[in-house]
Amino acid sequence: MVILELIFFGVLGALFGSFSGALAERLNTGGKFLSARSKCNSCGRTLGVPDLVPVLSWIASLGRCRSCKVKVPVRYLLIELALAILFMHAYLAIGISFELGLFCAALVVLTVLTLYDLAHTIVPESLAAALFVLSFLFALVRTPSMHALSVTVITAGCIGLFFFLMHVLSRGRAMGLGDAPVAASLSLLAGSSAFAGFLFSFWIGGLVGIGILVGRRKGHRMGIEVPFVPFLAVGFLLAFFSGWNPLPW
């Protein structure tokens, strides 16, 4: 039974991964991002059912459009696989419950946020608000006592305030304004592991930043704008699933 449920959540995650990738591309483009049919970005052919099966369609077509044979970016496959794995891990960590539904919904919103931030270095307010509502409801339902909920909310507020102050003091150079509500929301999701998520985010961001600096051409001094939501997503999810809490409470 557990295996069947695990497979179900893997398939569900892959489906929502495909949806998230399409939504992130269509968001703020002026098009109908929910009702519009998916098309090949190269030849414009409307994709049929055989082209839209998560993971399997990409593998069966060898990562190419069936009409024009242009390569389909591997990121679509990776997004579907990532959400499939995350949905399965969420099921194992939480179990079938209302909390699981909230957490999976938050994962979908976070995925769209991450993809949009990677593409545009912008955090849409509507998505940030949706993530906050889902995260707060998750914390409200999952936290065992009012004291624990108070600690979770205060921790999330402090982490969000830290990111906000980084934005203000650096005049937006070190951190974007939209990163603050995302960090606070993910702190609510992570609960007692929120501070671990905070640490993981900066450790991962620092390593990537060093890699970028090392890889830059000698004498190239222009600043590079690096989106931080992907680091927040990886860091806080790693903290949640590991359950690590470096603090004594």
Backbone torsions as a table, in degrees:
resi	resn	phi	psi	omega
1	MET	NA	-43.2	179.8
2	VAL	-62.7	-39.5	-179.8
3	ILE	-62.9	-43.3	179.3
4	LEU	-63.9	-41.5	178.9
5	GLU	-66.5	-37.2	178.4
6	LEU	-64.1	-43.5	177.5
7	ILE	-62.8	-42.1	179.2
8	PHE	-58.0	-47.0	-178.5
9	PHE	-71.2	-28.9	174.5
10	GLY	-65.2	-45.3	177.9
11	VAL	-64.8	-43.1	179.0
12	LEU	-61.2	-41.6	178.4
13	GLY	-63.4	-40.9	178.6
14	ALA	-64.2	-39.6	177.7
15	LEU	-62.7	-45.3	179.0
16	PHE	-70.9	-25.8	174.7
17	GLY	-65.4	-42.7	176.7
18	SER	-62.9	-43.0	178.2
19	PHE	-62.8	-42.6	-178.2
20	SER	-63.5	-41.7	179.0
21	GLY	-62.7	-42.7	179.2
22	ALA	-67.5	-41.6	-178.9
23	LEU	-64.6	-41.4	-179.8
24	ALA	-62.7	-34.7	179.8
25	GLU	-74.4	-34.1	-174.4
26	ARG	-91.4	-13.9	-175.8
27	LEU	-61.8	132.9	178.1
28	ASN	61.7	27.0	177.0
29	THR	-101.1	-6.7	-178.6
30	GLY	89.5	-6.2	179.9
31	GLY	-92.0	172.6	177.3
32	LYS	-84.9	96.5	-171.9
33	PHE	-77.3	-11.4	178.6
34	LEU	-99.3	-35.8	-175.3
35	SER	-100.6	-17.7	-176.8
36	ALA	-68.1	142.0	178.4
37	ARG	-78.7	144.9	178.4
38	SER	-73.3	141.4	-179.5
39	LYS	-132.9	158.7	173.2
40	CYS	-70.6	130.2	-178.5
41	ASN	-69.0	-16.0	-177.7
42	SER	-94.5	-57.5	-175.6
43	CYS	-98.5	-12.0	177.5
44	GLY	81.3	5.6	-179.8
45	ARG	-66.7	133.2	176.3
46	THR	-68.6	129.7	-176.4
47	LEU	-77.6	136.4	177.7
48	GLY	-95.3	-178.0	-178.7
49	VAL	-57.1	-42.5	-180.0
50	PRO	-61.2	-21.8	-179.1
51	ASP	-88.9	-10.2	-169.3
52	LEU	-113.4	9.6	176.9
53	VAL	-77.8	115.8	-175.6
54	PRO	-53.6	139.2	176.7
55	VAL	67.9	-57.6	-174.1
56	LEU	-63.9	-39.2	-179.8
57	SER	-62.8	-42.4	-179.3
58	TRP	-64.4	-43.1	-178.8
59	ILE	-67.7	-44.6	-177.8
60	ALA	-63.6	-34.9	-179.6
61	SER	-89.3	3.5	-177.9
62	LEU	57.4	32.5	176.2
63	GLY	72.3	28.3	-180.0
64	ARG	-132.7	152.9	174.8
65	CYS	-65.3	137.0	-177.9
66	ARG	-70.6	-17.2	-179.6
67	SER	-95.8	-60.6	-173.9
68	CYS	-95.3	-7.7	177.0
69	LYS	66.5	12.3	175.3
70	VAL	-71.5	144.7	-178.1
71	LYS	-64.1	133.9	173.4
72	VAL	-91.1	124.4	-176.3
73	PRO	-50.6	137.0	-178.4
74	VAL	-67.2	-14.8	-179.1
75	ARG	-61.6	-30.5	178.5
76	TYR	-62.7	-44.0	177.5
77	LEU	-63.5	-43.6	-177.8
78	LEU	-65.4	-38.4	178.5
79	ILE	-63.4	-45.2	-179.8
80	GLU	-63.7	-43.2	178.7
81	LEU	-65.7	-40.7	-178.2
82	ALA	-62.3	-47.0	-179.3
83	LEU	-70.7	-31.3	175.2
84	ALA	-61.4	-46.0	179.6
85	ILE	-66.0	-42.0	-179.6
86	LEU	-65.7	-40.5	177.9
87	PHE	-62.8	-41.0	179.6
88	MET	-66.5	-42.6	177.6
89	HIS	-63.9	-39.4	179.1
90	ALA	-63.2	-41.6	177.6
91	TYR	-61.1	-44.0	-179.6
92	LEU	-67.5	-35.2	-176.7
93	ALA	-80.3	-33.2	-172.1
94	ILE	-109.8	-36.9	-174.7
95	GLY	85.2	163.1	-178.6
96	ILE	-68.2	115.8	-176.0
97	SER	-167.7	174.0	175.4
98	PHE	-63.2	-36.2	178.7
99	GLU	-60.7	-38.3	179.8
100	LEU	-63.2	-41.4	177.6
101	GLY	-61.1	-43.1	178.0
102	LEU	-64.1	-43.0	-177.8
103	PHE	-65.6	-43.6	179.7
104	CYS	-65.5	-37.9	176.1
105	ALA	-63.1	-40.7	177.3
106	ALA	-64.3	-36.4	177.6
107	LEU	-62.0	-41.1	179.7
108	VAL	-64.4	-47.3	179.0
109	VAL	-62.2	-41.9	179.9
110	LEU	-64.1	-37.4	178.2
111	THR	-63.4	-45.5	178.3
112	VAL	-62.8	-43.1	177.3
113	LEU	-58.5	-45.3	-178.4
114	THR	-63.1	-46.8	-179.3
115	LEU	-64.4	-40.8	-179.7
116	TYR	-67.8	-39.8	178.8
117	ASP	-66.7	-38.0	176.9
118	LEU	-62.5	-38.3	-176.7
119	ALA	-81.0	-34.8	-170.5
120	HIS	-126.2	-5.4	-173.9
121	THR	50.6	41.3	178.5
122	ILE	-134.4	140.9	175.6
123	VAL	-107.4	106.6	179.3
124	PRO	-61.3	133.1	-176.8
125	GLU	-62.3	-37.1	-178.3
126	SER	-63.1	-41.3	179.3
127	LEU	-70.6	-39.8	178.3
128	ALA	-62.2	-40.1	178.9
129	ALA	-66.5	-42.0	179.0
130	ALA	-63.0	-41.3	178.7
131	LEU	-63.8	-40.2	-179.5
132	PHE	-64.7	-44.7	-179.3
133	VAL	-61.8	-46.9	179.8
134	LEU	-63.5	-41.5	-179.2
135	SER	-66.7	-40.9	179.7
136	PHE	-66.1	-42.4	177.8
137	LEU	-63.0	-39.9	178.0
138	PHE	-61.8	-46.4	179.0
139	ALA	-64.0	-39.2	-178.7
140	LEU	-63.7	-41.5	-177.7
141	VAL	-79.1	-37.5	-171.3
142	ARG	-86.2	-31.6	-175.6
143	THR	-68.2	129.6	-170.3
144	PRO	-72.8	-21.7	-177.0
145	SER	-147.5	163.7	178.7
146	MET	-65.1	-35.1	178.4
147	HIS	-63.2	-46.8	179.7
148	ALA	-63.8	-38.4	178.1
149	LEU	-64.9	-39.8	178.5
150	SER	-62.0	-43.2	178.7
151	VAL	-62.8	-43.0	179.8
152	THR	-62.1	-45.5	-179.2
153	VAL	-66.0	-42.7	179.4
154	ILE	-64.5	-42.8	178.1
155	THR	-61.3	-44.7	178.8
156	ALA	-62.0	-40.6	178.3
157	GLY	-63.6	-41.5	179.9
158	CYS	-65.9	-42.6	179.4
159	ILE	-66.6	-42.4	176.7
160	GLY	-62.4	-40.5	178.7
161	LEU	-64.5	-38.4	178.1
162	PHE	-59.2	-46.9	179.9
163	PHE	-66.0	-37.3	178.2
164	PHE	-63.8	-43.8	179.2
165	LEU	-65.8	-36.3	176.0
166	MET	-60.6	-40.7	179.1
167	HIS	-65.2	-46.0	-176.7
168	VAL	-67.1	-49.4	-175.6
169	LEU	-67.8	-30.2	179.5
170	SER	-94.1	0.7	-177.4
171	ARG	56.9	37.6	175.8
172	GLY	85.1	-1.8	-177.3
173	ARG	-78.6	-36.0	-176.8
174	ALA	-88.5	-29.0	-175.0
175	MET	-155.5	141.2	177.2
176	GLY	-80.1	155.4	-179.6
177	LEU	-64.3	-34.9	-178.2
178	GLY	-69.0	-17.5	180.0
179	ASP	-69.5	-27.0	-177.2
180	ALA	-63.4	-53.4	178.6
181	PRO	-65.6	-31.3	177.6
182	VAL	-66.3	-43.1	178.5
183	ALA	-63.3	-41.5	178.3
184	ALA	-64.4	-41.6	179.7
185	SER	-63.7	-44.9	-180.0
186	LEU	-67.6	-28.9	174.8
187	SER	-65.0	-38.6	176.1
188	LEU	-64.7	-39.3	178.2
189	LEU	-66.0	-42.7	-175.4
190	ALA	-74.3	-23.7	178.2
191	GLY	64.1	-123.1	-177.5
192	SER	-67.6	-14.8	179.2
193	SER	-96.7	13.9	-175.5
194	ALA	-60.2	-44.3	-178.1
195	PHE	-66.6	-34.0	175.6
196	ALA	-63.0	-40.6	176.8
197	GLY	-62.4	-39.2	176.3
198	PHE	-59.2	-46.9	-179.7
199	LEU	-65.9	-47.5	-179.8
200	PHE	-57.8	-41.2	-178.5
201	SER	-60.0	-44.9	-178.9
202	PHE	-74.7	-34.3	176.6
203	TRP	-64.1	-46.7	179.8
204	ILE	-66.1	-44.6	177.6
205	GLY	-61.1	-39.1	178.6
206	GLY	-64.5	-43.0	179.6
207	LEU	-64.3	-43.2	178.4
208	VAL	-65.4	-40.9	178.2
209	GLY	-60.9	-42.4	177.5
210	ILE	-62.9	-41.6	178.6
211	GLY	-61.3	-39.6	178.7
212	ILE	-65.8	-43.4	179.8
213	LEU	-63.4	-41.6	180.0
214	VAL	-66.3	-37.0	-176.9
215	GLY	-80.5	-9.8	-179.9
216	ARG	-71.3	150.2	178.7
217	ARG	-66.6	144.5	179.2
218	LYS	-61.8	130.0	179.5
219	GLY	90.2	-4.2	178.7
220	HIS	-84.9	109.1	-172.4
221	ARG	-107.5	-4.1	-178.6
222	MET	-67.6	141.7	-179.5
223	GLY	-70.2	151.2	178.1
224	ILE	-116.7	126.1	-179.7
225	GLU	-84.8	114.9	-177.1
226	VAL	-110.4	121.6	178.0
227	PRO	-66.5	138.9	-175.6
228	PHE	-102.4	-16.4	-179.9
229	VAL	-57.7	-39.8	176.8
230	PRO	-58.4	-38.3	178.6
231	PHE	-68.5	-38.7	176.6
232	LEU	-62.2	-44.7	-178.4
233	ALA	-61.3	-49.9	-178.9
234	VAL	-65.4	-45.5	-177.1
235	GLY	-62.2	-48.3	-176.8
236	PHE	-73.6	-34.2	176.4
237	LEU	-69.0	-38.3	175.7
238	LEU	-61.4	-41.6	178.7
239	ALA	-65.8	-43.0	-178.6
240	PHE	-62.0	-49.2	-175.7
241	PHE	-74.7	-26.7	177.0
242	SER	-80.5	-27.9	-179.4
243	GLY	74.6	14.3	-176.5
244	TRP	-75.1	132.9	176.0
245	ASN	-132.7	103.9	-177.9
246	PRO	-75.1	-9.6	-178.8
247	LEU	-91.7	154.3	-176.8
248	PRO	-79.0	15.6	177.7
249	TRP	-137.0	NA	NA
